[in-house]
Amino acid sequence: MRRPIYPFSAIVDQEGMKKALILTVIDPTLGGVLIRGQRGTAKSTAVRALAQLLPSIEVVKGCPFHCHPSDPSLMCEACRKRFREMGTALPSISQKMRVVELPIGATEDRVIGTLDMETALQTGQRRFEPGILAEVHRGFLYVDEINLLPDHLVDILLDAAAMGVNYVEREGISFSHPSRFVLVGTMNPEEGELRPQLMDRFGLCVEVRGIEDPEQRREVVIRRLAYDRDPKGFLEHWRSQDERLGLAISRAQQSVSSVELSSEALKLISQICSHLKIDGHRGDITMAKAAAALVAYNGHTRVREQDVREAAILVLPHRIRRSLMDDEVPFSLEMVDQAIEKAKREGSLAEIPSPPKKKRPQ
């Protein structure tokens, strides 16, 4: 019998990593999370636990692409055709969001899928063998040691994550299918860095380290031993907290599109990126999306200065120019605060209204 997955709410500390994962679930267009740091810090545990606490999704029965039964934008060509003909939701089954781990040594064909060229040339029919990007549609793709992958494979994953579509072309024959997923990449910087162009395409980036506080380390051991002794009992103990968190995420997914992002908030975002000399505009766009996702998660309706600050600490660390940073002083919230104060002095920013505080689910 399958062992219960360790509860997300039971993971000690690692708040930055957990928050980044939650935001990418609320808004998958953020472009995924890059987790940099040490081994043994609950990275894969957090991804699987988060997928487990989210509500089940409806998928078209028998479809290899896990299409949505009533949303054409999340359907493959065959399902869209059936949907138009039937005029109603397609037969479906309920399942949990999947977590697919990219195998070590995966080839390009294994990732994107393959076209049967002989059948296509002889009969004119496109016969497609689905790959990992089909399997992971509407789920999580976990890539351990992403910095050790060939650059062209990282490009493929990032393209699919950004566009939500996987395109396959062979000998003038093309095929596409939806592939919307939350991309989570992990890496140990000591084993080599990703190229800056690739790092920049990840929406969020967090640094994780082993917990140093003795009491928190003790709590990690206590909880793990309790889970090993009685997985079902441990899961039941944390069930209510996971359920509240899952409900908060579901509500945020529904409300994020209606969050108000005022001109003052947008001006603050652009000022921060300008003062910190962030290359390009992807950082600005991603920070705006992350701030909106934070607002939805916290149960508010309007982006505040605090939301921009929180978003910046997740969006900018891997985008700031190294020449601005001392090797001994890592990117920090203080850098963002200094940029905010400078923006206020130079830009005469009006105060961004703050709504009444609402306690976030724990």
ChimeraX attribute file (.defattr): number of C-alpha atoms within 10 A of each C-alpha:
attribute: neighborCount
match mode: 1-to-1
recipient: residues
	/A:1	3
	/A:2	4
	/A:3	7
	/A:4	15
	/A:5	18
	/A:6	23
	/A:7	24
	/A:8	24
	/A:9	21
	/A:10	21
	/A:11	19
	/A:12	16
	/A:13	15
	/A:14	18
	/A:15	12
	/A:16	17
	/A:17	24
	/A:18	18
	/A:19	15
	/A:20	23
	/A:21	24
	/A:22	22
	/A:23	26
	/A:24	23
	/A:25	24
	/A:26	25
	/A:27	20
	/A:28	22
	/A:29	19
	/A:30	26
	/A:31	24
	/A:32	28
	/A:33	26
	/A:34	27
	/A:35	24
	/A:36	22
	/A:37	18
	/A:38	17
	/A:39	13
	/A:40	11
	/A:41	18
	/A:42	16
	/A:43	22
	/A:44	18
	/A:45	15
	/A:46	22
	/A:47	21
	/A:48	20
	/A:49	20
	/A:50	25
	/A:51	21
	/A:52	21
	/A:53	23
	/A:54	19
	/A:55	16
	/A:56	14
	/A:57	17
	/A:58	18
	/A:59	24
	/A:60	20
	/A:61	15
	/A:62	11
	/A:63	14
	/A:64	15
	/A:65	24
	/A:66	26
	/A:67	28
	/A:68	24
	/A:69	22
	/A:70	20
	/A:71	13
	/A:72	16
	/A:73	11
	/A:74	23
	/A:75	23
	/A:76	21
	/A:77	14
	/A:78	10
	/A:79	21
	/A:80	20
	/A:81	13
	/A:82	13
	/A:83	18
	/A:84	12
	/A:85	9
	/A:86	10
	/A:87	10
	/A:88	11
	/A:89	15
	/A:90	20
	/A:91	12
	/A:92	18
	/A:93	14
	/A:94	12
	/A:95	12
	/A:96	16
	/A:97	22
	/A:98	19
	/A:99	22
	/A:100	18
	/A:101	15
	/A:102	17
	/A:103	13
	/A:104	12
	/A:105	9
	/A:106	12
	/A:107	12
	/A:108	15
	/A:109	14
	/A:110	16
	/A:111	20
	/A:112	24
	/A:113	20
	/A:114	18
	/A:115	21
	/A:116	13
	/A:117	17
	/A:118	12
	/A:119	12
	/A:120	14
	/A:121	12
	/A:122	8
	/A:123	10
	/A:124	11
	/A:125	12
	/A:126	16
	/A:127	15
	/A:128	16
	/A:129	14
	/A:130	18
	/A:131	18
	/A:132	21
	/A:133	29
	/A:134	25
	/A:135	22
	/A:136	24
	/A:137	28
	/A:138	26
	/A:139	22
	/A:140	24
	/A:141	26
	/A:142	23
	/A:143	22
	/A:144	20
	/A:145	17
	/A:146	22
	/A:147	22
	/A:148	15
	/A:149	15
	/A:150	12
	/A:151	13
	/A:152	10
	/A:153	16
	/A:154	18
	/A:155	14
	/A:156	17
	/A:157	18
	/A:158	19
	/A:159	16
	/A:160	20
	/A:161	26
	/A:162	22
	/A:163	14
	/A:164	22
	/A:165	20
	/A:166	23
	/A:167	17
	/A:168	16
	/A:169	11
	/A:170	11
	/A:171	8
	/A:172	5
	/A:173	13
	/A:174	12
	/A:175	16
	/A:176	15
	/A:177	21
	/A:178	24
	/A:179	29
	/A:180	24
	/A:181	30
	/A:182	28
	/A:183	28
	/A:184	25
	/A:185	23
	/A:186	23
	/A:187	22
	/A:188	19
	/A:189	13
	/A:190	9
	/A:191	9
	/A:192	11
	/A:193	15
	/A:194	16
	/A:195	10
	/A:196	11
	/A:197	10
	/A:198	14
	/A:199	19
	/A:200	22
	/A:201	23
	/A:202	25
	/A:203	29
	/A:204	32
	/A:205	26
	/A:206	24
	/A:207	18
	/A:208	20
	/A:209	12
	/A:210	14
	/A:211	15
	/A:212	8
	/A:213	8
	/A:214	9
	/A:215	9
	/A:216	13
	/A:217	14
	/A:218	11
	/A:219	14
	/A:220	16
	/A:221	12
	/A:222	11
	/A:223	16
	/A:224	15
	/A:225	13
	/A:226	12
	/A:227	19
	/A:228	11
	/A:229	11
	/A:230	12
	/A:231	18
	/A:232	14
	/A:233	13
	/A:234	20
	/A:235	18
	/A:236	13
	/A:237	13
	/A:238	15
	/A:239	17
	/A:240	12
	/A:241	18
	/A:242	24
	/A:243	16
	/A:244	16
	/A:245	22
	/A:246	20
	/A:247	16
	/A:248	20
	/A:249	25
	/A:250	17
	/A:251	15
	/A:252	26
	/A:253	18
	/A:254	11
	/A:255	19
	/A:256	23
	/A:257	13
	/A:258	11
	/A:259	20
	/A:260	15
	/A:261	17
	/A:262	14
	/A:263	10
	/A:264	17
	/A:265	24
	/A:266	17
	/A:267	14
	/A:268	24
	/A:269	26
	/A:270	20
	/A:271	21
	/A:272	26
	/A:273	23
	/A:274	16
	/A:275	15
	/A:276	18
	/A:277	13
	/A:278	18
	/A:279	14
	/A:280	11
	/A:281	11
	/A:282	15
	/A:283	25
	/A:284	24
	/A:285	15
	/A:286	24
	/A:287	28
	/A:288	23
	/A:289	25
	/A:290	29
	/A:291	29
	/A:292	31
	/A:293	29
	/A:294	28
	/A:295	24
	/A:296	27
	/A:297	25
	/A:298	18
	/A:299	21
	/A:300	21
	/A:301	18
	/A:302	20
	/A:303	26
	/A:304	23
	/A:305	18
	/A:306	14
	/A:307	21
	/A:308	25
	/A:309	20
	/A:310	18
	/A:311	24
	/A:312	27
	/A:313	21
	/A:314	24
	/A:315	28
	/A:316	26
	/A:317	19
	/A:318	23
	/A:319	24
	/A:320	18
	/A:321	14
	/A:322	12
	/A:323	7
	/A:324	10
	/A:325	12
	/A:326	9
	/A:327	9
	/A:328	6
	/A:329	7
	/A:330	11
	/A:331	18
	/A:332	12
	/A:333	15
	/A:334	11
	/A:335	16
	/A:336	21
	/A:337	14
	/A:338	14
	/A:339	20
	/A:340	22
	/A:341	13
	/A:342	15
	/A:343	20
	/A:344	15
	/A:345	10
	/A:346	10
	/A:347	12
	/A:348	9
	/A:349	16
	/A:350	10
	/A:351	11
	/A:352	16
	/A:353	13
	/A:354	14
	/A:355	11
	/A:356	7
	/A:357	9
	/A:358	9
	/A:359	8
	/A:360	11
	/A:361	16
	/A:362	9
